[in-house]
Amino acid sequence: MEPPTTSTTLERKSGYYEIDGVFYPSVTTILGKVIAKPGLMNWYGKVGTEEANRIKQESGDIGSTLHKYLYNLLSGEPVVAEALEDPYKSWLQDFQTWVKLTQFRPAYLEHTVHSKAHGFAGTADVAGWIYGSIPILGDYKTSSGVYEEMTLQLVSYDRAYQEMGLFTSQLQFIFLFDKK
C-alpha cells in the first residue's frame, strides 16, 4: 500500500483550532452544544458523575489507542494485529480485511480541515480511494452505536475538504468499532 500523500494535524486547545491566526471551534465542540443528549444525561444520573467521568476517560483512551494503530497501519508502519489484545486485535484484523477487500488507498490521515465559510475546524480521520478510484471519507468510532452527531461531524469534514480544495468524496463511512 502506498503511504498517504499528506497528513497535517493541528493541535486543538479547549475545543478550538488556531489556523492562520483565526480561532475556529471544533466540529465536536459545536455539535456538543447544539444536539441534546438526554440519554447521556440519564446515564450520568444513573451511574454517578465520578463513575461516568471514569468511563468516559477510559473510552477516550480506547479510541485514541485505536486511532494510533489505524494511523500506523495505513501509513505503512508495522502493526501486527495478532500480537495485540482484544478488542484491538479483532478490530484491526477486521479493518485489514476491509482494506484488502476494497483495495483502500489512503490520501489523508488525521488531517485537520477547516471551513472559513462556516466557521469550524476539525481533524478528519481518513480520506482515500476504494476500488481504485472511488473517493471516500471515513471516521472511526468506538461506540455501541451510530448517533446523529457522528454523521453531522463527517458531513462537516467533507464540506471543509471540498472548500479547501483538497478532496471531494463520493461516499462517507463511519467505521464502527463496537466496544461490546
N, C-alpha and C positions, 0 to 999 in steps of 0.2 A: 504494500500500500504506500502511496506517495504521501509525504508529510504535508500538512496543511500549508497553504500559501502564506498565511499571515495569522497572527494571534496577538491581540492587544487587549490587556485588561487594565483598566484604570482603577485606582483604589477608591472605594466607596467609604465616605465618612458620614456617620449619623444619618444615613438614608439619602445622601446627596453625592453626586459626582461633580468634580470641578473639571470642566473642559473649556480650554481656551479662555480662562478667567471667568467663565459663567458657571454658576451652580445650578445643576439640574436635579430635581428629585428623582429617586429611582422609581421604576415602574412598580416594584413591590411596595414601596412606601405609599405611593398614590393609591394603589388598589387596597392596601390595608386601611386606608382612611375612608374609602367610598363604598366598600362592599361590606354589608352587615354579615356577621358570622355568629348568629345566635347559638348554633350548635357548639361552637368553640367556647362561648361564654358559659353555657350549661356544663360543659366538660370541666372547665376551671372550677365551677361551683361544686361539682361532684367530687373531684379528686383533690381539690385544695390548691391554692396558688403555689405553694412551695413545691409540691409534687408535680404540678403542671409545668412549672418552670424547669424542673429537673428533666422531665420527659422531653420537653421542647429543646433543651440544650443537647440531650443525648441524640435526639432525632436530627438536629442540625449537624452534629458531629458525623453521624452516619452518612448524611447527604454530602457533606464536604469530602469525606473519605472516598465515597463512590465517584464523585466528580474528579478527584485526583486520579483514581485508577483509570477512568474512561479517557481523561485527557492524555495520560501516558500511553494508553493503548492506541489511541487514534493519532498520536504524534510520533508513533514508531518506537516508543520506549518499550523495553521488555516488561511484560506483565504476564505472569504465569497464573492463570485463574485457578488451576488445580492446586496450587500451593497456598491459596487463601482459605480463610474460614468462611462458612456461610454466615450471612446471606451473600457476601461479596462474591464467593466462588460461583454460585449458581447464577447470580446476576450477570457477572462478566462472561460466563460461558454462553448464556442466552444472548447477550449483546454481540459477542463474537460470531455467533451463528447468524444473527440478523445482518451483521456487516458482510459476512461471506455471501449469504443468500441474495442480498440486494446489491452487492458489489459497491458498497458505500465508499466514497472518496471524500474526505473532509476538506473544506476550504478554510473555514474559520472555527477556532476552538476558544471557548471562554473569551469571546470578543466583546468589548464594550462598544455599544452603539448609542446614538442619541438622536433626538428629533428637536431641531430648533423650532419647527412649525408648531409642535405640540407640547414642547417644554418638558421632556422627560429623558432619562437615560437608563441604561441597564446593561448587564452582562449576559449576552446570549450564549447558551451552552455550545451549540454546534450548528454549522451550516455546511452543506456539501451536496453531493450528487449521488443518486441511486440509479442503478441500471444504466450507467454510462452517461446519462445526460439529463436526468430529471432533478432539478434543484429542490432541495428540501431544507427546512429549518427545524431544528429539534430542541426540546427542553427536557432535561432529566428531572424526574420527580421520585422521591422515596416517600410514598404515601400509601394509604389504604384505598384511595380513590382519586378520580379526576374531578376537580372543582372548577366552578365558573372562572375564578380569578386566574387559574392556570392558563386557560385558553386566551383570556384577555392579555395576559403577560406575553404570550407567544405572538399574538397578533401585533402587539405594540413593538416587539423586537423586529418583526417582519417589516412594519412601516418604517422604522428607523433605518434598517438596512437599505431599503429602497430609497429613502430620502437622501441617504449618504452616498448613493450610487455604488454601493459595494456588492449587493447581492439581491436577486429577486427570486423568491421561492415559488414553486407551484404547489407544494404540499407543506403542511406543518404537522409535526409529530410531537406528541407528548410521550416520552419513553417512561412508562410507569414501572418502577421497581417496588413491588409491594413488600412491605415490611412483615407481613403476616405469613 
